[in-house]
Amino acid sequence: MIDLQKKNNIFVLTFNGEQNLWNTEFVRVIAQAIDEIEASQGAAALVTTASSQKFFSNGLDLAWRETAEAADRAAFMPEFMALMGRIITLPIPSVCAINGHAFGAGFMMALCHDVRFMREDRGFACANEVEIGMVIPDPELALFKHKLPANVFFETVQLARRWTGPEAAQAGIVSAVFALPDLLPKAIEKAESLQHLGSNRVVYQTMKERLFGHAASINDVHGAAHLLKNWPHN
């Protein structure tokens, strides 16, 4: 289902399924990998990718959703959202190498990484909930709003636009696009350049909490001028 390897200070998390569909079992397996990553110490970074040359992740496992036991189905959303919260605040730098289609939950997973690279010649990034008759939940909307420019946010969540690699790079969804043979090496290279930031994990994670957490500065009711003029008595 997945594979987690560590070479030097770089963790490489690989999805090993054909479509890497999200269900409760998939969430729990990845959560265990994150446990291992978080239990490590010192400089480190994470690279996430998939072994399939067609799919990074094709989103929610709709067939499972129709047949799963009620308890298993009910557990999925809270556990999935909690996992995304852990990844977006991971105490080490994270890089996602999107080597194929990234739909719905797969796109969310990619956006939770600090840096994203994408394959240039094949694959779409898309939040396709509207197309399959689902209302996007608040945490997912918040993720997209924090990670995407305003016009890109609207096209993504309301119009379900499918972004190619070059379009995603131009829109600011990903940092760069590469040919498939270069994608993972470039992601690892980027992770190696950032690994030192993981040396002080408290600081690195605290900064992510300041950006995306409960008291995120960018969500403050006051504007930047007020905060600047009234520091530290805000």
N, C-alpha and C positions, 0 to 999 in steps of 0.2 A: 504493500500500500504506500509506504514511504520509506526513505532511507536517509539516515543522518550520519554524516561522516565529518571528521575534523582533521584538517591538515594544517600543521603549524598552528596558527591562531584563528583559522577561518573554518567555521561550521558551514557545511553545505547540506541543505535540506532539499531532498528530491522527491517529488510526487511520482510514484511509479505506476499508477493506473493508466488505463487507456484514455479516460476522460476526466479522472480525478474529481468525481462528483461528491458533493458535500452531504453527509448524513451524520448521525450522532457518533457512529464508530470512527469515521474519518476525523471528526473534531477531536475525539479523545486520543487518538493515536498522535495527532499533531501536538496536542497539549502535553503529552508525555515527552515529546522531543523538546518542546519549549522548557519543560522542567529541567531536562538535562543541560540545556544551554544556560539557563539561569543559575544552575548549581555550579557552573564553572567559575573560575576566577581569573583576573588579569585581563590584559589586552585581548580583544577578540572582536569578530564581526560575523554576521550571518549572511549567507547567500541562499536564496530560495529559487528553485527552478523545477522543471518537470522533465521526465525522460521521454515522454511522447513528443513527436515532432509536429503534432497537430494541435494538441490541447495543453495549455497550462492548467486550466480548470474550466470545465463547462458548466459550473455553477451548481445549483441545488439538485440533489438526486430526487427527481420528481416521481420516478417509479417507486422508490423507497417510501416517499411521503404518502403514497396511496395505500401501501400495504403494511407499513410498520405498525407495531403495537402502539397503543395510545401513549403509554408512559415513555417509550423511546422517542416518539414524535414530539411529545411535550417537552422533553429534555433538550431537544436540539437547539431551539432558538436561544434560550438563556446561556447554554454552554458555548454556542458559536459566538455570540456577541461578546462574552467574557474572554474567549480566546482572541478575538480581534483586538479587544482592549489590551490584552497582554502584549500582543505583537506590536501595536502602535506605540506602546511605552516600553518596549524591550530595552534593557539597560546597556545594550551594545548596538553599534551601527548595524543596519540591515539593508541589504540590496536585493531586489527582486529581478530575476532574469526571465521575462515573459516570453517564452519560446513558442507560444501558440495562442489559440483563442483563450481569452480570459473573460468569462461572462459572470454576471451576478456576484455570487459569493466569491468566486475566483478573482474577480476584479477588485472586490473589497479587500481580499487578502493581499493583493499586490499593492493597493493604495496604503495599506497599513505599514509598508516598509518605508524606510527613510529615503531610499533612492530606487528608481525603477529604470531598467533598460528593457527594450522590446525588440523583437525580431523585425527586420525591416521589410521582408518580402512576403510574409504570410501571417495571418492571425488578426483578430479584432479584439479590442477591449470594449466592453459594453455592459451597462446596467440594464438588463433586459426585462426587469420586473413588469413594467407597464405592458410589454408585448405578451407576457404570459398570464396577464390578469391578476397581478399582485400589486398591492400598495407598498411602496418602499417604507420601511419602519424608520422612526426618528433617528436611532443611532446611525443607521446607514446614511441618511440624509446629512447628518452632522459630519460624518466622515468625509463625504463628497464635498461638502461646503468648505471644510477646512483644507482639503487637499487640492481643490480645483479652482481655477479662475471663474468668475461669476458667469460669463457667457457659456463657458465649457460645462459648468455645473448644470445649467438649465438644459442644454442640449443633451447632456448625459442622462439626467434623471427624469426629465419630462418627455423628451423626444426619443429616448432610447437609441441615441446615435451610436453607430458602430465605428469605432476609431481604428484606422489602420495604424501601423507603427509610425510611418512618417507623419501622419496627421496627429497622432498622439504626442509626438515630439514637438511639433509646431504649436500645439495647444498647451503645452506645459504639463501634460499628464505623465510623460516619461522624460527622462533627461537626455536620452540618446537612443538611436536605433543602430543595430549591427546585423550583418549577415549571420546566419545561424551558427556557422563554425566559430565565429568570433564572440558570440553573445556571452556564453558562460565564462570564457577566459577574461573578457572585459569586466564582467561583474565581479569576478574574484579579484582582479586587479584593483577595482574600485574599493572593494571591501578591505584589501590589504592596506590601501592608502588611508583608510578610516579607522583601522583596528585600534590604534592608540587611544582613540576617544573612549573606548570601552575599559580603559585602565581604571578610571574613576567612575564606577558604575552608579554610584549614588548621584553624582552630579549629572551624568548623562541621562539617567532616568528622570531625575527631578526636572530637568529642562523640558523633557517631553511632557511631563505632567503640567508644566507651566503653559505649554502650547496647546495641549489637548485634554487636560484633566479637569477636575472639579472647579478649580479656581483659575482657569486659563486666562492669561492676560489679554488675549485677543478677544475674549468674550466679556471683558469688564464693561460695566455700564458707563464708565467715564472714558473720555477720549484721551489720546496720547498727550495733548497739551496740559490737560488737568493733572494727569499722573506725573508728568515731568515737573510741573510747577509746584506740586504739593508733596513731592518725595521728601522724607519717608513717612509723611503723615496722611497718606491716602486712606 
